[in-house]
């Protein structure tokens, strides 16, 4: 669930939720990377795609 604008009072955060156990698994702070409003997030073939308001779609790569 993406939120925020990448600003101090509204940081760019993604909350990673486990829907089976209904628990918060992780919090990713992307404030240094994404300064636009996050609209939605989706997954395709193991990659995460974030739709933003102003920067288009951003792909997250996991190392």
C-alpha positions in Angstrom: 0.0 0.0 0.0 1.9 3.1 -1.2 1.5 6.5 0.5 3.0 10.0 0.6 4.8 12.5 -1.5 8.5 12.1 -0.6 8.3 15.2 1.7 9.2 15.5 5.4 5.5 15.8 6.5 4.3 13.1 3.9 7.2 10.6 3.3 7.0 8.1 0.5 6.3 4.9 2.3 5.2 1.4 1.1 3.6 -0.7 3.8 4.0 -4.4 3.0 1.1 -6.4 4.4 0.7 -10.2 4.7 -2.9 -10.7 3.8 -3.0 -14.3 4.9 -1.9 -13.5 8.5 -3.2 -9.9 8.4 0.1 -8.6 9.7 2.5 -5.8 8.7 5.6 -7.4 7.3 7.8 -4.4 6.3 7.9 -0.7 5.8 9.8 0.7 2.9 10.8 4.4 3.0 11.3 5.6 -0.6 11.4 9.3 0.2 14.8 9.8 -1.2 13.8 8.1 -4.5 10.2 8.9 -5.2 9.0 12.5 -4.8 5.7 12.1 -6.6 2.4 10.9 -5.1 2.0 7.1 -5.2 -1.3 6.0 -6.7 -1.1 2.2 -6.7 1.2 -0.8 -6.6 1.0 -4.1 -8.5 3.1 -7.1 -9.0 4.0 -8.9 -12.3 6.3 -11.9 -12.6 8.0 -11.1 -9.2 8.6 -7.4 -9.9 6.7 -4.5 -8.2 5.4 -1.6 -10.3 4.3 1.7 -8.6 2.0 4.0 -10.5 2.8 7.6 -9.6 1.1 10.9 -10.2 3.7 12.8 -12.2 6.4 10.2 -12.9 4.5 7.5 -14.6 5.1 3.8 -13.6 8.2 3.0 -11.6 9.6 -0.6 -11.4 11.2 -1.8 -8.2 14.0 -4.2 -8.6 15.0 -6.5 -5.7 18.6 -7.5 -5.4 
